Amino acid sequence: MKNCKNTDIIISSIKQRRCSFNKIHRHLISLFVTSCAMLNGCGAFHLVRETYRPQLAPLYFSSSSSKFPGIMAAEEVSFQSNGFEPLTWHDDSIDQNGNKYCVLPDDELPTDIDTPPSMHNKRTLYYQQSLLSKDEAASLQYAAEQSGNFIESNRIAGIIEDGVGIAEPLTTILDPILSSTILPWARDVSSKPTLTVADALIRTYDPSEECLHLTEHYDESAYATVIIPLNDPNEYEGGLYVQSGASSNTRRHVPFTTAGDAVLHKYDVMHGVNVQSGKERCSLVLWFGENEESVKSKTVPWVIREAKSSVHAAFLFAFNSQHGLLGFNRDLEIAKQYYGWASRRGHALSEYKLWLIEEDATHSDRVQTEPVAVDM
């Protein structure tokens, strides 16, 4: 697979170790085969050996003061996909406004864990049909196409960054829709009345230009994410998917009915995009902090608060601690503790990160103890 030349080396190395990595074999091998990268909305880190992955901090790959040029571009994929099974929205509305939802399962708990984390099997996506009108969606798409700040490398037009509007006339169009429709809806379904917009962008995926796939990732800097298709989702095959576990077999297509539909998920949902054919896909993406302070400080207090309630929060706590990101002090021992906590509760990606840390340490020790040849 593209960018994954050493996938077989990783799998072989795991299999040859004395320690038992049965969970890794069961949950991760298909993930390695289909994708060797995880990225958040503002950067990327690769799930491959250290010599094949970029530095993990800073997350942004661009020297620009804006995060948007550094967001990972979608890419052509060498594997063929027949699509993913669709999510099933529950028909019973969660309120009187027509919202529907789907609860994602977590990876199976090990048998020696008597009490699951309090947030286990409680990750929820919320869906609202026609949150925006078709005219509102079309006006945003047209403004993005005409925008002078459209970034060709990743097909992104930034609108709001760190809570501040950066693009006219996009902000003029979005602001009233945001304040009257999107933000009240997002606050309602997330049960977070202080939810605050951190970033907003419009992104396109064009199969004719081999811009097909954005690999699975957490939006780790956002408490919640809202995604709204701006063109007819029936004009292309594929689109947004979620991945509930480590295995690619857990991927599910997120079905939209029409332009202007909306989905909200929180930071703990891995997701990606896979557009297989048809016309381009254009969508509005909004990242929210849980309050104004978290947006201003660029911190993630929800990860700290929920790190002993959710394996996904623990994983992100560990990753931020490992690399000193989003207000965390760099501390490898703390990172290992939280990776270990999540790993013991069935989170296979945390187990793999622990393995990487051990392998890196072993490699470093081996390099330091190897004899050095000296010409006499």
Secondary structure by P-SEA (a helix, b strand, c coil): cccccaaaaaaaaaaaccccccccccccaaaaaacccccccccccccccccccccccccccccccccccccbbbbbbcccccccbbbbccccccccccccbbbbbcccccccccccccccccbbbbbbcccccaaaaaaaaaaaaacccccccccccccccccccccaaaaaacaaaaaccaaaaaaaaaccccccccccbbbbbbcccccccccbbbcccccbbbbbbccccccccccbbbbcccccccbbbbccccccbbbbbccccccbbbbccccbbbbbbbbbcccaaaaaacccaaaaacccccaaaaaaaaaaaacccccccccaaaaaaaaaaaaaacaaaaaaaaaaaaaaaaaaaaaaacbbbbcc
